[in-house]
Amino acid sequence: MSARRVRHPLDVLSVGDTLDVMIISIDEARGRIGLSLKQLAKEKKRA
């Protein structure tokens, strides 16, 4: 979404936007998931 840390996704996206992302981490205790746009781009280049 951004080259820097994003406090909240709505700061850079709008409701209804569609993105392809890769899940990089899951924190069940905090109810969070880590997503990466960059990692997915790297994987697509390898394929």
mmCIF entry with sequence, helices, sheets and N, C-alpha, C, O atoms, coordinates in Angstrom:
data_MODEL
# 
_entry.id   MODEL 
# 
_entity.id                         1 
_entity.type                       polymer 
_entity.pdbx_number_of_molecules   1 
# 
_entity_poly.entity_id                      1 
_entity_poly.type                           'polypeptide(L)' 
_entity_poly.nstd_linkage                   no 
_entity_poly.nstd_monomer                   no 
_entity_poly.pdbx_seq_one_letter_code       MSARRVRHPLDVLSVGDTLDVMIISIDEARGRIGLSLKQLAKEKKRA 
_entity_poly.pdbx_seq_one_letter_code_can   MSARRVRHPLDVLSVGDTLDVMIISIDEARGRIGLSLKQLAKEKKRA 
_entity_poly.pdbx_strand_id                 A 
# 
loop_
_entity_poly_seq.entity_id 
_entity_poly_seq.num 
_entity_poly_seq.mon_id 
_entity_poly_seq.hetero 
1 1  MET n 
1 2  SER n 
1 3  ALA n 
1 4  ARG n 
1 5  ARG n 
1 6  VAL n 
1 7  ARG n 
1 8  HIS n 
1 9  PRO n 
1 10 LEU n 
1 11 ASP n 
1 12 VAL n 
1 13 LEU n 
1 14 SER n 
1 15 VAL n 
1 16 GLY n 
1 17 ASP n 
1 18 THR n 
1 19 LEU n 
1 20 ASP n 
1 21 VAL n 
1 22 MET n 
1 23 ILE n 
1 24 ILE n 
1 25 SER n 
1 26 ILE n 
1 27 ASP n 
1 28 GLU n 
1 29 ALA n 
1 30 ARG n 
1 31 GLY n 
1 32 ARG n 
1 33 ILE n 
1 34 GLY n 
1 35 LEU n 
1 36 SER n 
1 37 LEU n 
1 38 LYS n 
1 39 GLN n 
1 40 LEU n 
1 41 ALA n 
1 42 LYS n 
1 43 GLU n 
1 44 LYS n 
1 45 LYS n 
1 46 ARG n 
1 47 ALA n 
# 
_struct_asym.id          A 
_struct_asym.entity_id   1 
# 
loop_
_struct_conf.conf_type_id 
_struct_conf.id 
_struct_conf.pdbx_PDB_helix_id 
_struct_conf.beg_label_comp_id 
_struct_conf.beg_label_asym_id 
_struct_conf.beg_label_seq_id 
_struct_conf.pdbx_beg_PDB_ins_code 
_struct_conf.end_label_comp_id 
_struct_conf.end_label_asym_id 
_struct_conf.end_label_seq_id 
_struct_conf.pdbx_end_PDB_ins_code 
_struct_conf.beg_auth_comp_id 
_struct_conf.beg_auth_asym_id 
_struct_conf.beg_auth_seq_id 
_struct_conf.end_auth_comp_id 
_struct_conf.end_auth_asym_id 
_struct_conf.end_auth_seq_id 
_struct_conf.pdbx_PDB_helix_class 
_struct_conf.details 
_struct_conf.pdbx_PDB_helix_length 
HELX_P HELX_P1 AA1 PRO A 9  ? ASP A 11 ? PRO A 9  ASP A 11 5 ? 3  
HELX_P HELX_P2 AA2 LEU A 37 ? ARG A 46 ? LEU A 37 ARG A 46 1 ? 10 
# 
_struct_conf_type.id          HELX_P 
_struct_conf_type.criteria    ? 
_struct_conf_type.reference   ? 
# 
_struct_sheet.id               AA1 
_struct_sheet.type             ? 
_struct_sheet.number_strands   2 
_struct_sheet.details          ? 
# 
_struct_sheet_order.sheet_id     AA1 
_struct_sheet_order.range_id_1   1 
_struct_sheet_order.range_id_2   2 
_struct_sheet_order.offset       ? 
_struct_sheet_order.sense        anti-parallel 
# 
loop_
_struct_sheet_range.sheet_id 
_struct_sheet_range.id 
_struct_sheet_range.beg_label_comp_id 
_struct_sheet_range.beg_label_asym_id 
_struct_sheet_range.beg_label_seq_id 
_struct_sheet_range.pdbx_beg_PDB_ins_code 
_struct_sheet_range.end_label_comp_id 
_struct_sheet_range.end_label_asym_id 
_struct_sheet_range.end_label_seq_id 
_struct_sheet_range.pdbx_end_PDB_ins_code 
_struct_sheet_range.beg_auth_comp_id 
_struct_sheet_range.beg_auth_asym_id 
_struct_sheet_range.beg_auth_seq_id 
_struct_sheet_range.end_auth_comp_id 
_struct_sheet_range.end_auth_asym_id 
_struct_sheet_range.end_auth_seq_id 
AA1 1 MET A 22 ? ASP A 27 ? MET A 22 ASP A 27 
AA1 2 ARG A 32 ? SER A 36 ? ARG A 32 SER A 36 
# 
loop_
_atom_site.group_PDB 
_atom_site.id 
_atom_site.type_symbol 
_atom_site.label_atom_id 
_atom_site.label_alt_id 
_atom_site.label_comp_id 
_atom_site.label_asym_id 
_atom_site.label_entity_id 
_atom_site.label_seq_id 
_atom_site.pdbx_PDB_ins_code 
_atom_site.Cartn_x 
_atom_site.Cartn_y 
_atom_site.Cartn_z 
_atom_site.occupancy 
_atom_site.B_iso_or_equiv 
_atom_site.pdbx_formal_charge 
_atom_site.auth_seq_id 
_atom_site.auth_comp_id 
_atom_site.auth_asym_id 
_atom_site.auth_atom_id 
_atom_site.pdbx_PDB_model_num 
ATOM 1   N N  . MET A 1 1  ? 0.811   -1.177  0.000   1.00 0.00 ? 1  MET A N  1 
ATOM 2   C CA . MET A 1 1  ? 0.000   0.000   0.000   1.00 0.00 ? 1  MET A CA 1 
ATOM 3   C C  . MET A 1 1  ? 0.860   1.248   0.000   1.00 0.00 ? 1  MET A C  1 
ATOM 4   O O  . MET A 1 1  ? 0.522   2.254   -0.623  1.00 0.00 ? 1  MET A O  1 
ATOM 5   N N  . SER A 1 2  ? 1.968   1.168   0.703   1.00 0.00 ? 2  SER A N  1 
ATOM 6   C CA . SER A 1 2  ? 2.825   2.339   0.824   1.00 0.00 ? 2  SER A CA 1 
ATOM 7   C C  . SER A 1 2  ? 4.253   1.887   1.108   1.00 0.00 ? 2  SER A C  1 
ATOM 8   O O  . SER A 1 2  ? 4.480   0.778   1.593   1.00 0.00 ? 2  SER A O  1 
ATOM 9   N N  . ALA A 1 3  ? 5.205   2.752   0.802   1.00 0.00 ? 3  ALA A N  1 
ATOM 10  C CA . ALA A 1 3  ? 6.608   2.450   1.083   1.00 0.00 ? 3  ALA A CA 1 
ATOM 11  C C  . ALA A 1 3  ? 6.915   2.588   2.569   1.00 0.00 ? 3  ALA A C  1 
ATOM 12  O O  . ALA A 1 3  ? 7.973   2.158   3.028   1.00 0.00 ? 3  ALA A O  1 
ATOM 13  N N  . ARG A 1 4  ? 6.004   3.179   3.312   1.00 0.00 ? 4  ARG A N  1 
ATOM 14  C CA . ARG A 1 4  ? 6.192   3.345   4.756   1.00 0.00 ? 4  ARG A CA 1 
ATOM 15  C C  . ARG A 1 4  ? 5.059   2.650   5.507   1.00 0.00 ? 4  ARG A C  1 
ATOM 16  O O  . ARG A 1 4  ? 4.081   2.214   4.900   1.00 0.00 ? 4  ARG A O  1 
ATOM 17  N N  . ARG A 1 5  ? 5.191   2.551   6.810   1.00 0.00 ? 5  ARG A N  1 
ATOM 18  C CA . ARG A 1 5  ? 4.166   1.902   7.633   1.00 0.00 ? 5  ARG A CA 1 
ATOM 19  C C  . ARG A 1 5  ? 2.859   2.691   7.531   1.00 0.00 ? 5  ARG A C  1 
ATOM 20  O O  . ARG A 1 5  ? 2.848   3.922   7.549   1.00 0.00 ? 5  ARG A O  1 
ATOM 21  N N  . VAL A 1 6  ? 1.779   1.952   7.424   1.00 0.00 ? 6  VAL A N  1 
ATOM 22  C CA . VAL A 1 6  ? 0.453   2.549   7.323   1.00 0.00 ? 6  VAL A CA 1 
ATOM 23  C C  . VAL A 1 6  ? -0.271  2.337   8.642   1.00 0.00 ? 6  VAL A C  1 
ATOM 24  O O  . VAL A 1 6  ? -0.397  1.206   9.112   1.00 0.00 ? 6  VAL A O  1 
ATOM 25  N N  . ARG A 1 7  ? -0.742  3.411   9.233   1.00 0.00 ? 7  ARG A N  1 
ATOM 26  C CA . ARG A 1 7  ? -1.439  3.324   10.520  1.00 0.00 ? 7  ARG A CA 1 
ATOM 27  C C  . ARG A 1 7  ? -2.772  2.589   10.357  1.00 0.00 ? 7  ARG A C  1 
ATOM 28  O O  . ARG A 1 7  ? -3.122  1.739   11.176  1.00 0.00 ? 7  ARG A O  1 
ATOM 29  N N  . HIS A 1 8  ? -3.510  2.921   9.301   1.00 0.00 ? 8  HIS A N  1 
ATOM 30  C CA . HIS A 1 8  ? -4.799  2.278   9.039   1.00 0.00 ? 8  HIS A CA 1 
ATOM 31  C C  . HIS A 1 8  ? -4.979  2.168   7.533   1.00 0.00 ? 8  HIS A C  1 
ATOM 32  O O  . HIS A 1 8  ? -4.703  3.131   6.817   1.00 0.00 ? 8  HIS A O  1 
ATOM 33  N N  . PRO A 1 9  ? -5.433  1.026   7.032   1.00 0.00 ? 9  PRO A N  1 
ATOM 34  C CA . PRO A 1 9  ? -5.582  0.836   5.589   1.00 0.00 ? 9  PRO A CA 1 
ATOM 35  C C  . PRO A 1 9  ? -6.438  1.908   4.898   1.00 0.00 ? 9  PRO A C  1 
ATOM 36  O O  . PRO A 1 9  ? -6.188  2.247   3.741   1.00 0.00 ? 9  PRO A O  1 
ATOM 37  N N  . LEU A 1 10 ? -7.431  2.433   5.594   1.00 0.00 ? 10 LEU A N  1 
ATOM 38  C CA . LEU A 1 10 ? -8.277  3.461   4.976   1.00 0.00 ? 10 LEU A CA 1 
ATOM 39  C C  . LEU A 1 10 ? -7.531  4.772   4.725   1.00 0.00 ? 10 LEU A C  1 
ATOM 40  O O  . LEU A 1 10 ? -8.033  5.655   4.030   1.00 0.00 ? 10 LEU A O  1 
ATOM 41  N N  . ASP A 1 11 ? -6.322  4.894   5.296   1.00 0.00 ? 11 ASP A N  1 
ATOM 42  C CA . ASP A 1 11 ? -5.496  6.073   5.027   1.00 0.00 ? 11 ASP A CA 1 
ATOM 43  C C  . ASP A 1 11 ? -4.999  6.084   3.583   1.00 0.00 ? 11 ASP A C  1 
ATOM 44  O O  . ASP A 1 11 ? -4.704  7.151   3.045   1.00 0.00 ? 11 ASP A O  1 
ATOM 45  N N  . VAL A 1 12 ? -4.901  4.908   2.944   1.00 0.00 ? 12 VAL A N  1 
ATOM 46  C CA . VAL A 1 12 ? -4.351  4.840   1.584   1.00 0.00 ? 12 VAL A CA 1 
ATOM 47  C C  . VAL A 1 12 ? -5.254  4.107   0.588   1.00 0.00 ? 12 VAL A C  1 
ATOM 48  O O  . VAL A 1 12 ? -4.999  4.136   -0.616  1.00 0.00 ? 12 VAL A O  1 
ATOM 49  N N  . LEU A 1 13 ? -6.307  3.452   1.083   1.00 0.00 ? 13 LEU A N  1 
ATOM 50  C CA . LEU A 1 13 ? -7.230  2.717   0.213   1.00 0.00 ? 13 LEU A CA 1 
ATOM 51  C C  . LEU A 1 13 ? -8.643  3.209   0.427   1.00 0.00 ? 13 LEU A C  1 
ATOM 52  O O  . LEU A 1 13 ? -8.939  3.896   1.404   1.00 0.00 ? 13 LEU A O  1 
ATOM 53  N N  . SER A 1 14 ? -9.508  2.848   -0.497  1.00 0.00 ? 14 SER A N  1 
ATOM 54  C CA . SER A 1 14 ? -10.934 3.149   -0.372  1.00 0.00 ? 14 SER A CA 1 
ATOM 55  C C  . SER A 1 14 ? -11.712 1.848   -0.276  1.00 0.00 ? 14 SER A C  1 
ATOM 56  O O  . SER A 1 14 ? -11.257 0.809   -0.755  1.00 0.00 ? 14 SER A O  1 
ATOM 57  N N  . VAL A 1 15 ? -12.881 1.904   0.340   1.00 0.00 ? 15 VAL A N  1 
ATOM 58  C CA . VAL A 1 15 ? -13.752 0.737   0.421   1.00 0.00 ? 15 VAL A CA 1 
ATOM 59  C C  . VAL A 1 15 ? -14.093 0.310   -1.003  1.00 0.00 ? 15 VAL A C  1 
ATOM 60  O O  . VAL A 1 15 ? -14.483 1.131   -1.833  1.00 0.00 ? 15 VAL A O  1 
ATOM 61  N N  . GLY A 1 16 ? -13.942 -0.982  -1.274  1.00 0.00 ? 16 GLY A N  1 
ATOM 62  C CA . GLY A 1 16 ? -14.229 -1.515  -2.600  1.00 0.00 ? 16 GLY A CA 1 
ATOM 63  C C  . GLY A 1 16 ? -12.998 -1.717  -3.460  1.00 0.00 ? 16 GLY A C  1 
ATOM 64  O O  . GLY A 1 16 ? -13.083 -2.376  -4.496  1.00 0.00 ? 16 GLY A O  1 
ATOM 65  N N  . ASP A 1 17 ? -11.833 -1.161  -3.059  1.00 0.00 ? 17 ASP A N  1 
ATOM 66  C CA . ASP A 1 17 ? -10.595 -1.394  -3.802  1.00 0.00 ? 17 ASP A CA 1 
ATOM 67  C C  . ASP A 1 17 ? -10.238 -2.875  -3.724  1.00 0.00 ? 17 ASP A C  1 
ATOM 68  O O  . ASP A 1 17 ? -10.480 -3.522  -2.706  1.00 0.00 ? 17 ASP A O  1 
ATOM 69  N N  . THR A 1 18 ? -9.666  -3.407  -4.793  1.00 0.00 ? 18 THR A N  1 
ATOM 70  C CA . THR A 1 18 ? -9.263  -4.807  -4.834  1.00 0.00 ? 18 THR A CA 1 
ATOM 71  C C  . THR A 1 18 ? -7.751  -4.888  -4.968  1.00 0.00 ? 18 THR A C  1 
ATOM 72  O O  . THR A 1 18 ? -7.155  -4.217  -5.811  1.00 0.00 ? 18 THR A O  1 
ATOM 73  N N  . LEU A 1 19 ? -7.133  -5.719  -4.122  1.00 0.00 ? 19 LEU A N  1 
ATOM 74  C CA . LEU A 1 19 ? -5.684  -5.906  -4.132  1.00 0.00 ? 19 LEU A CA 1 
ATOM 75  C C  . LEU A 1 19 ? -5.360  -7.388  -4.103  1.00 0.00 ? 19 LEU A C  1 
ATOM 76  O O  . LEU A 1 19 ? -6.111  -8.181  -3.535  1.00 0.00 ? 19 LEU A O  1 
ATOM 77  N N  . ASP A 1 20 ? -4.244  -7.765  -4.710  1.00 0.00 ? 20 ASP A N  1 
ATOM 78  C CA . ASP A 1 20 ? -3.690  -9.105  -4.547  1.00 0.00 ? 20 ASP A CA 1 
ATOM 79  C C  . ASP A 1 20 ? -2.551  -8.980  -3.539  1.00 0.00 ? 20 ASP A C  1 
ATOM 80  O O  . ASP A 1 20 ? -1.610  -8.214  -3.747  1.00 0.00 ? 20 ASP A O  1 
ATOM 81  N N  . VAL A 1 21 ? -2.644  -9.734  -2.451  1.00 0.00 ? 21 VAL A N  1 
ATOM 82  C CA . VAL A 1 21 ? -1.633  -9.671  -1.401  1.00 0.00 ? 21 VAL A CA 1 
ATOM 83  C C  . VAL A 1 21 ? -1.240  -11.079 -0.976  1.00 0.00 ? 21 VAL A C  1 
ATOM 84  O O  . VAL A 1 21 ? -1.914  -12.052 -1.312  1.00 0.00 ? 21 VAL A O  1 
ATOM 85  N N  . MET A 1 22 ? -0.151  -11.174 -0.241  1.00 0.00 ? 22 MET A N  1 
ATOM 86  C CA . MET A 1 22 ? 0.293   -12.432 0.334   1.00 0.00 ? 22 MET A CA 1 
ATOM 87  C C  . MET A 1 22 ? 0.230   -12.296 1.854   1.00 0.00 ? 22 MET A C  1 
ATOM 88  O O  . MET A 1 22 ? 0.687   -11.296 2.408   1.00 0.00 ? 22 MET A O  1 
ATOM 89  N N  . ILE A 1 23 ? -0.332  -13.292 2.522   1.00 0.00 ? 23 ILE A N  1 
ATOM 90  C CA . ILE A 1 23 ? -0.348  -13.300 3.981   1.00 0.00 ? 23 ILE A CA 1 
ATOM 91  C C  . ILE A 1 23 ? 1.048   -13.700 4.444   1.00 0.00 ? 23 ILE A C  1 
ATOM 92  O O  . ILE A 1 23 ? 1.555   -14.758 4.071   1.00 0.00 ? 23 ILE A O  1 
ATOM 93  N N  . ILE A 1 24 ? 1.668   -12.845 5.263   1.00 0.00 ? 24 ILE A N  1 
ATOM 94  C CA . ILE A 1 24 ? 3.025   -13.132 5.736   1.00 0.00 ? 24 ILE A CA 1 
ATOM 95  C C  . ILE A 1 24 ? 3.063   -13.497 7.215   1.00 0.00 ? 24 ILE A C  1 
ATOM 96  O O  . ILE A 1 24 ? 4.039   -14.079 7.688   1.00 0.00 ? 24 ILE A O  1 
ATOM 97  N N  . SER A 1 25 ? 1.992   -13.151 7.954   1.00 0.00 ? 25 SER A N  1 
ATOM 98  C CA . SER A 1 25 ? 1.941   -13.542 9.362   1.00 0.00 ? 25 SER A CA 1 
ATOM 99  C C  . SER A 1 25 ? 0.500   -13.492 9.856   1.00 0.00 ? 25 SER A C  1 
ATOM 100 O O  . SER A 1 25 ? -0.344  -12.775 9.319   1.00 0.00 ? 25 SER A O  1 
ATOM 101 N N  . ILE A 1 26 ? 0.247   -14.287 10.909  1.00 0.00 ? 26 ILE A N  1 
ATOM 102 C CA . ILE A 1 26 ? -1.058  -14.301 11.560  1.00 0.00 ? 26 ILE A CA 1 
ATOM 103 C C  . ILE A 1 26 ? -0.817  -14.210 13.057  1.00 0.00 ? 26 ILE A C  1 
ATOM 104 O O  . ILE A 1 26 ? -0.092  -15.031 13.620  1.00 0.00 ? 26 ILE A O  1 
ATOM 105 N N  . ASP A 1 27 ? -1.418  -13.219 13.706  1.00 0.00 ? 27 ASP A N  1 
ATOM 106 C CA . ASP A 1 27 ? -1.307  -13.039 15.148  1.00 0.00 ? 27 ASP A CA 1 
ATOM 107 C C  . ASP A 1 27 ? -2.703  -13.215 15.734  1.00 0.00 ? 27 ASP A C  1 
ATOM 108 O O  . ASP A 1 27 ? -3.461  -12.253 15.857  1.00 0.00 ? 27 ASP A O  1 
ATOM 109 N N  . GLU A 1 28 ? -3.035  -14.447 16.092  1.00 0.00 ? 28 GLU A N  1 
ATOM 110 C CA . GLU A 1 28 ? -4.373  -14.745 16.607  1.00 0.00 ? 28 GLU A CA 1 
ATOM 111 C C  . GLU A 1 28 ? -4.638  -14.030 17.933  1.00 0.00 ? 28 GLU A C  1 
ATOM 112 O O  . GLU A 1 28 ? -5.762  -13.596 18.189  1.00 0.00 ? 28 GLU A O  1 
ATOM 113 N N  . ALA A 1 29 ? -3.628  -13.908 18.762  1.00 0.00 ? 29 ALA A N  1 
ATOM 114 C CA . ALA A 1 29 ? -3.804  -13.285 20.070  1.00 0.00 ? 29 ALA A CA 1 
ATOM 115 C C  . ALA A 1 29 ? -4.232  -11.825 19.938  1.00 0.00 ? 29 ALA A C  1 
ATOM 116 O O  . ALA A 1 29 ? -5.055  -11.345 20.718  1.00 0.00 ? 29 ALA A O  1 
ATOM 117 N N  . ARG A 1 30 ? -3.682  -11.129 18.966  1.00 0.00 ? 30 ARG A N  1 
ATOM 118 C CA . ARG A 1 30 ? -4.008  -9.708  18.770  1.00 0.00 ? 30 ARG A CA 1 
ATOM 119 C C  . ARG A 1 30 ? -5.073  -9.503  17.695  1.00 0.00 ? 30 ARG A C  1 
ATOM 120 O O  . ARG A 1 30 ? -5.519  -8.378  17.472  1.00 0.00 ? 30 ARG A O  1 
ATOM 121 N N  . GLY A 1 31 ? -5.482  -10.585 17.026  1.00 0.00 ? 31 GLY A N  1 
ATOM 122 C CA . GLY A 1 31 ? -6.505  -10.476 15.990  1.00 0.00 ? 31 GLY A CA 1 
ATOM 123 C C  . GLY A 1 31 ? -6.020  -9.722  14.770  1.00 0.00 ? 31 GLY A C  1 
ATOM 124 O O  . GLY A 1 31 ? -6.760  -8.927  14.191  1.00 0.00 ? 31 GLY A O  1 
ATOM 125 N N  . ARG A 1 32 ? -4.765  -9.972  14.372  1.00 0.00 ? 32 ARG A N  1 
ATOM 126 C CA . ARG A 1 32 ? -4.170  -9.261  13.242  1.00 0.00 ? 32 ARG A CA 1 
ATOM 127 C C  . ARG A 1 32 ? -3.570  -10.223 12.228  1.00 0.00 ? 32 ARG A C  1 
ATOM 128 O O  . ARG A 1 32 ? -3.177  -11.342 12.558  1.00 0.00 ? 32 ARG A O  1 
ATOM 129 N N  . ILE A 1 33 ? -3.511  -9.763  10.994  1.00 0.00 ? 33 ILE A N  1 
ATOM 130 C CA . ILE A 1 33 ? -2.789  -10.497 9.960   1.00 0.00 ? 33 ILE A CA 1 
ATOM 131 C C  . ILE A 1 33 ? -1.803  -9.537  9.314   1.00 0.00 ? 33 ILE A C  1 
ATOM 132 O O  . ILE A 1 33 ? -2.066  -8.339  9.204   1.00 0.00 ? 33 ILE A O  1 
ATOM 133 N N  . GLY A 1 34 ? -0.675  -10.068 8.893   1.00 0.00 ? 34 GLY A N  1 
ATOM 134 C CA . GLY A 1 34 ? 0.323   -9.285  8.169   1.00 0.00 ? 34 GLY A CA 1 
ATOM 135 C C  . GLY A 1 34 ? 0.203   -9.592  6.686   1.00 0.00 ? 34 GLY A C  1 
ATOM 136 O O  . GLY A 1 34 ? 0.232   -10.755 6.285   1.00 0.00 ? 34 GLY A O  1 
ATOM 137 N N  . LEU A 1 35 ? 0.070   -8.563  5.880   1.00 0.00 ? 35 LEU A N  1 
ATOM 138 C CA . LEU A 1 35 ? -0.072  -8.724  4.442   1.00 0.00 ? 35 LEU A CA 1 
ATOM 139 C C  . LEU A 1 35 ? 1.080   -8.042  3.727   1.00 0.00 ? 35 LEU A C  1 
ATOM 140 O O  . LEU A 1 35 ? 1.633   -7.058  4.220   1.00 0.00 ? 35 LEU A O  1 
ATOM 141 N N  . SER A 1 36 ? 1.439   -8.568  2.561   1.00 0.00 ? 36 SER A N  1 
ATOM 142 C CA . SER A 1 36 ? 2.527   -7.974  1.793   1.00 0.00 ? 36 SER A CA 1 
ATOM 143 C C  . SER A 1 36 ? 2.156   -7.864  0.319   1.00 0.00 ? 36 SER A C  1 
ATOM 144 O O  . SER A 1 36 ? 1.781   -8.850  -0.316  1.00 0.00 ? 36 SER A O  1 
ATOM 145 N N  . LEU A 1 37 ? 2.263   -6.676  -0.201  1.00 0.00 ? 37 LEU A N  1 
ATOM 146 C CA . LEU A 1 37 ? 2.140   -6.468  -1.643  1.00 0.00 ? 37 LEU A CA 1 
ATOM 147 C C  . LEU A 1 37 ? 3.476   -6.761  -2.310  1.00 0.00 ? 37 LEU A C  1 
ATOM 148 O O  . LEU A 1 37 ? 3.515   -7.343  -3.395  1.00 0.00 ? 37 LEU A O  1 
ATOM 149 N N  . LYS A 1 38 ? 4.564   -6.365  -1.675  1.00 0.00 ? 38 LYS A N  1 
ATOM 150 C CA . LYS A 1 38 ? 5.904   -6.541  -2.232  1.00 0.00 ? 38 LYS A CA 1 
ATOM 151 C C  . LYS A 1 38 ? 6.256   -8.012  -2.389  1.00 0.00 ? 38 LYS A C  1 
ATOM 152 O O  . LYS A 1 38 ? 6.778   -8.416  -3.429  1.00 0.00 ? 38 LYS A O  1 
ATOM 153 N N  . GLN A 1 39 ? 5.978   -8.813  -1.373  1.00 0.00 ? 39 GLN A N  1 
ATOM 154 C CA . GLN A 1 39 ? 6.314   -10.238 -1.412  1.00 0.00 ? 39 GLN A CA 1 
ATOM 155 C C  . GLN A 1 39 ? 5.577   -10.927 -2.556  1.00 0.00 ? 39 GLN A C  1 
ATOM 156 O O  . GLN A 1 39 ? 6.152   -11.775 -3.238  1.00 0.00 ? 39 GLN A O  1 
ATOM 157 N N  . LEU A 1 40 ? 4.332   -10.578 -2.771  1.00 0.00 ? 40 LEU A N  1 
ATOM 158 C CA . LEU A 1 40 ? 3.560   -11.174 -3.857  1.00 0.00 ? 40 LEU A CA 1 
ATOM 159 C C  . LEU A 1 40 ? 4.171   -10.795 -5.194  1.00 0.00 ? 40 LEU A C  1 
ATOM 160 O O  . LEU A 1 40 ? 4.246   -11.632 -6.093  1.00 0.00 ? 40 LEU A O  1 
ATOM 161 N N  . ALA A 1 41 ? 4.604   -9.571  -5.343  1.00 0.00 ? 41 ALA A N  1 
ATOM 162 C CA . ALA A 1 41 ? 5.235   -9.124  -6.593  1.00 0.00 ? 41 ALA A CA 1 
ATOM 163 C C  . ALA A 1 41 ? 6.508   -9.933  -6.866  1.00 0.00 ? 41 ALA A C  1 
ATOM 164 O O  . ALA A 1 41 ? 6.772   -10.305 -8.009  1.00 0.00 ? 41 ALA A O  1 
ATOM 165 N N  . LYS A 1 42 ? 7.294   -10.206 -5.824  1.00 0.00 ? 42 LYS A N  1 
ATOM 166 C CA . LYS A 1 42 ? 8.515   -11.008 -5.973  1.00 0.00 ? 42 LYS A CA 1 
ATOM 167 C C  . LYS A 1 42 ? 8.171   -12.431 -6.426  1.00 0.00 ? 42 LYS A C  1 
ATOM 168 O O  . LYS A 1 42 ? 8.840   -12.985 -7.299  1.00 0.00 ? 42 LYS A O  1 
ATOM 169 N N  . GLU A 1 43 ? 7.130   -13.017 -5.832  1.00 0.00 ? 43 GLU A N  1 
ATOM 170 C CA . GLU A 1 43 ? 6.724   -14.376 -6.180  1.00 0.00 ? 43 GLU A CA 1 
ATOM 171 C C  . GLU A 1 43 ? 6.240   -14.454 -7.631  1.00 0.00 ? 43 GLU A C  1 
ATOM 172 O O  . GLU A 1 43 ? 6.532   -15.420 -8.335  1.00 0.00 ? 43 GLU A O  1 
ATOM 173 N N  . LYS A 1 44 ? 5.513   -13.449 -8.063  1.00 0.00 ? 44 LYS A N  1 
ATOM 174 C CA . LYS A 1 44 ? 5.011   -13.439 -9.449  1.00 0.00 ? 44 LYS A CA 1 
ATOM 175 C C  . LYS A 1 44 ? 6.166   -13.341 -10.443 1.00 0.00 ? 44 LYS A C  1 
ATOM 176 O O  . LYS A 1 44 ? 6.107   -13.939 -11.517 1.00 0.00 ? 44 LYS A O  1 
ATOM 177 N N  . LYS A 1 45 ? 7.216   -12.592 -10.095 1.00 0.00 ? 45 LYS A N  1 
ATOM 178 C CA . LYS A 1 45 ? 8.373   -12.463 -10.986 1.00 0.00 ? 45 LYS A CA 1 
ATOM 179 C C  . LYS A 1 45 ? 9.104   -13.793 -11.143 1.00 0.00 ? 45 LYS A C  1 
ATOM 180 O O  . LYS A 1 45 ? 9.639   -14.082 -12.213 1.00 0.00 ? 45 LYS A O  1 
ATOM 181 N N  . ARG A 1 46 ? 9.131   -14.609 -10.081 1.00 0.00 ? 46 ARG A N  1 
ATOM 182 C CA . ARG A 1 46 ? 9.814   -15.903 -10.117 1.00 0.00 ? 46 ARG A CA 1 
ATOM 183 C C  . ARG A 1 46 ? 9.070   -16.919 -10.983 1.00 0.00 ? 46 ARG A C  1 
ATOM 184 O O  . ARG A 1 46 ? 9.683   -17.795 -11.592 1.00 0.00 ? 46 ARG A O  1 
ATOM 185 N N  . ALA A 1 47 ? 7.753   -16.791 -11.029 1.00 0.00 ? 47 ALA A N  1 
ATOM 186 C CA . ALA A 1 47 ? 6.920   -17.780 -11.740 1.00 0.00 ? 47 ALA A CA 1 
ATOM 187 C C  . ALA A 1 47 ? 7.055   -17.711 -13.235 1.00 0.00 ? 47 ALA A C  1 
ATOM 188 O O  . ALA A 1 47 ? 6.414   -18.481 -13.949 1.00 0.00 ? 47 ALA A O  1 
# 
